[in-house]
């Protein structure tokens, strides 16, 4: 279940990052890119816990 959830986080993070490239305003671009990167790395930390 944890592996499935982390793969879902990877896909969601990449999807949000690709949506950010279509943003017209610079602020929206950076906000969506930051959220996508945070979700992507949260998926990595779920796979490799400390």
DSSP file (Angstrom, degrees, kcal/mol; ACC not computed):
  #  RESIDUE AA STRUCTURE BP1 BP2  ACC     N-H-->O    O-->H-N    N-H-->O    O-->H-N    TCO  KAPPA ALPHA  PHI   PSI    X-CA   Y-CA   Z-CA
    1    1 A X     >        0   0    0      0, 0.0     4,-2.3     0, 0.0     5,-0.2   0.000 360.0 360.0 360.0 -39.8    0.0    0.0    0.0
    2    2 A X  H  >  +     0   0    0      2,-0.2     4,-2.2     1,-0.2     5,-0.2   0.883 360.0  50.2 -68.0 -37.3    2.8    2.4    0.8
    3    3 A X  H  > S+     0   0    0      2,-0.2     4,-2.3     1,-0.2    -1,-0.2   0.917 111.0  49.3 -65.2 -42.9    4.6    1.6   -2.5
    4    4 A X  H  > S+     0   0    0      1,-0.2     4,-2.0     2,-0.2    -2,-0.2   0.906 111.9  48.8 -61.8 -42.5    1.3    2.3   -4.4
    5    5 A X  H  X S+     0   0    0     -4,-2.3     4,-1.8     1,-0.2    -1,-0.2   0.878 111.0  49.5 -66.7 -38.1    0.8    5.6   -2.5
    6    6 A X  H  X S+     0   0    0     -4,-2.2     4,-2.2     2,-0.2    -1,-0.2   0.879 109.9  50.7 -70.5 -36.5    4.4    6.7   -3.2
    7    7 A X  H  X S+     0   0    0     -4,-2.3     4,-2.3     2,-0.2    -2,-0.2   0.890 109.7  51.7 -64.8 -38.4    4.0    5.9   -6.9
    8    8 A X  H  X S+     0   0    0     -4,-2.0     4,-2.5     1,-0.2    -2,-0.2   0.878 108.2  51.3 -63.4 -38.1    0.8    7.9   -7.0
    9    9 A X  H  X S+     0   0    0     -4,-1.8     4,-2.7     2,-0.2    -2,-0.2   0.897 108.7  51.7 -65.9 -40.5    2.7   10.8   -5.3
   10   10 A X  H  X S+     0   0    0     -4,-2.2     4,-2.4     2,-0.2     5,-0.2   0.953 112.9  44.4 -57.8 -50.5    5.4   10.6   -8.0
   11   11 A X  H  X S+     0   0    0     -4,-2.3     4,-2.4     1,-0.2    -2,-0.2   0.899 114.3  49.2 -63.8 -41.7    2.8   10.7  -10.8
   12   12 A X  H  X S+     0   0    0     -4,-2.5     4,-2.4     2,-0.2    -1,-0.2   0.902 111.1  49.8 -65.1 -41.2    0.9   13.5   -9.1
   13   13 A X  H  X S+     0   0    0     -4,-2.7     4,-2.1     2,-0.2    -2,-0.2   0.916 112.7  46.2 -63.3 -43.7    4.0   15.6   -8.6
   14   14 A X  H  X S+     0   0    0     -4,-2.4     4,-2.1     2,-0.2    -2,-0.2   0.885 111.8  52.2 -66.6 -38.4    5.1   15.2  -12.2
   15   15 A X  H  X S+     0   0    0     -4,-2.4     4,-1.9    -5,-0.2    -2,-0.2   0.916 110.3  47.3 -64.6 -42.5    1.6   16.0  -13.4
   16   16 A X  H  X S+     0   0    0     -4,-2.4     4,-1.7     1,-0.2    -1,-0.2   0.886 111.0  52.5 -66.3 -37.6    1.5   19.2  -11.4
   17   17 A X  H  X S+     0   0    0     -4,-2.1     4,-0.7     1,-0.2    -1,-0.2   0.883 109.8  48.3 -65.7 -37.0    4.9   20.2  -12.6
   18   18 A X  H  < S+     0   0    0     -4,-2.1     3,-0.5     1,-0.2     4,-0.4   0.855 108.9  53.4 -72.0 -32.7    3.8   19.8  -16.3
   19   19 A X  H >< S+     0   0    0     -4,-1.9     3,-1.4     1,-0.2     4,-0.2   0.860 101.1  61.9 -65.9 -33.7    0.7   21.8  -15.7
   20   20 A X  H >< S+     0   0    0     -4,-1.7     3,-1.2     1,-0.3    -1,-0.2   0.784  92.7  63.9 -65.3 -25.9    2.9   24.6  -14.3
   21   21 A X  T 3< S+     0   0    0     -4,-0.7    -1,-0.3    -3,-0.5    -2,-0.2   0.718 100.1  53.2 -70.4 -18.4    4.7   25.0  -17.7
   22   22 A X  T <  S+     0   0    0     -3,-1.4    -1,-0.2    -4,-0.4    -2,-0.2   0.420  82.3 118.6 -94.1   1.3    1.4   26.0  -19.3
   23   23 A X    <   -     0   0    0     -3,-1.2    -3,-0.0    -4,-0.2     6,-0.0  -0.438  52.3-156.1 -71.4 140.3    0.7   28.8  -16.7
   24   24 A X  S    S+     0   0    0     -2,-0.1     2,-0.3     5,-0.0    -1,-0.1   0.858  73.9  65.2 -83.7 -38.2    0.5   32.3  -18.1
   25   25 A X  S  > S-     0   0    0      1,-0.1     4,-1.9     4,-0.0     5,-0.1  -0.628  77.1-135.9 -91.6 147.0    1.5   34.2  -15.0
   26   26 A X  H  > S+     0   0    0     -2,-0.3     4,-2.4     2,-0.2     5,-0.2   0.876 103.5  52.8 -68.2 -38.3    4.9   33.9  -13.4
   27   27 A X  H  > S+     0   0    0      1,-0.2     4,-2.3     2,-0.2    -1,-0.2   0.920 110.3  47.2 -64.5 -44.0    3.6   33.7   -9.8
   28   28 A X  H  > S+     0   0    0      1,-0.2     4,-2.5     2,-0.2     5,-0.3   0.891 110.7  54.3 -63.8 -39.1    1.2   30.8  -10.7
   29   29 A X  H  X S+     0   0    0     -4,-1.9     4,-2.1     1,-0.2    -2,-0.2   0.943 111.8  42.2 -59.3 -50.4    4.1   29.1  -12.6
   30   30 A X  H  X S+     0   0    0     -4,-2.4     4,-2.3     2,-0.2    -1,-0.2   0.871 114.3  51.5 -69.5 -35.5    6.4   29.1   -9.6
   31   31 A X  H  X S+     0   0    0     -4,-2.3     4,-2.3     2,-0.2    -2,-0.2   0.942 113.6  42.7 -65.8 -47.0    3.7   28.2   -7.1
   32   32 A X  H  X S+     0   0    0     -4,-2.5     4,-2.3     1,-0.2    -2,-0.2   0.871 114.3  51.8 -69.0 -34.6    2.5   25.1   -9.1
   33   33 A X  H  X S+     0   0    0     -4,-2.1     4,-2.2    -5,-0.3    -1,-0.2   0.912 110.8  48.3 -65.5 -41.3    6.1   24.1   -9.8
   34   34 A X  H  X S+     0   0    0     -4,-2.3     4,-2.4     2,-0.2    -2,-0.2   0.911 111.8  48.9 -65.2 -42.5    7.0   24.3   -6.1
   35   35 A X  H  X S+     0   0    0     -4,-2.3     4,-2.4     1,-0.2    -1,-0.2   0.906 111.5  50.3 -63.9 -41.1    3.9   22.3   -5.1
   36   36 A X  H  X S+     0   0    0     -4,-2.3     4,-2.2     2,-0.2    -2,-0.2   0.903 111.3  47.7 -63.1 -41.8    4.8   19.7   -7.7
   37   37 A X  H  X S+     0   0    0     -4,-2.2     4,-2.5     2,-0.2     5,-0.2   0.898 111.2  51.3 -66.6 -40.4    8.4   19.4   -6.5
   38   38 A X  H  X S+     0   0    0     -4,-2.4     4,-1.8     1,-0.2    -2,-0.2   0.927 112.5  45.3 -62.6 -45.1    7.2   19.1   -2.9
   39   39 A X  H  X S+     0   0    0     -4,-2.4     4,-1.8     2,-0.2    -1,-0.2   0.892 112.1  53.1 -65.7 -38.7    4.8   16.3   -3.7
   40   40 A X  H  X S+     0   0    0     -4,-2.2     4,-1.4     1,-0.2    -2,-0.2   0.933 112.4  42.8 -62.0 -47.3    7.5   14.6   -5.8
   41   41 A X  H  X S+     0   0    0     -4,-2.5     4,-2.4     1,-0.2    -1,-0.2   0.772 107.8  60.0 -74.2 -24.5   10.0   14.6   -3.0
   42   42 A X  H  X S+     0   0    0     -4,-1.8     4,-1.5    -5,-0.2    -1,-0.2   0.888 104.3  51.7 -64.7 -38.0    7.4   13.5   -0.5
   43   43 A X  H  X S+     0   0    0     -4,-1.8     4,-1.4     2,-0.2    -2,-0.2   0.883 108.8  50.5 -63.0 -38.7    6.9   10.4   -2.6
   44   44 A X  H  X S+     0   0    0     -4,-1.4     4,-2.4     1,-0.2     3,-0.3   0.923 109.7  49.5 -65.0 -44.2   10.7    9.8   -2.5
   45   45 A X  H  < S+     0   0    0     -4,-2.4    -1,-0.2     1,-0.2    -2,-0.2   0.777 107.2  55.9 -68.2 -24.5   10.8   10.1    1.3
   46   46 A X  H  < S+     0   0    0     -4,-1.5     3,-0.4     1,-0.2    -1,-0.2   0.841 110.2  45.3 -73.1 -31.9    7.9    7.7    1.5
   47   47 A X  H  < S+     0   0    0     -4,-1.4     2,-0.6    -3,-0.3    -2,-0.2   0.912 123.7  34.0 -74.2 -43.1    9.9    5.1   -0.4
   48   48 A X  S  < S-     0   0    0     -4,-2.4    -1,-0.3    -5,-0.1    -2,-0.1  -0.735  80.9-172.4-114.9  81.5   13.1    5.6    1.6
   49   49 A X              0   0    0     -2,-0.6    -3,-0.1    -3,-0.4    -4,-0.0  -0.337 360.0 360.0 -70.9 157.1   12.2    6.5    5.2
   50   50 A X              0   0    0     -5,-0.1    -1,-0.1    -2,-0.0    -5,-0.0   0.493 360.0 360.0 -75.1 360.0   14.9    7.6    7.5
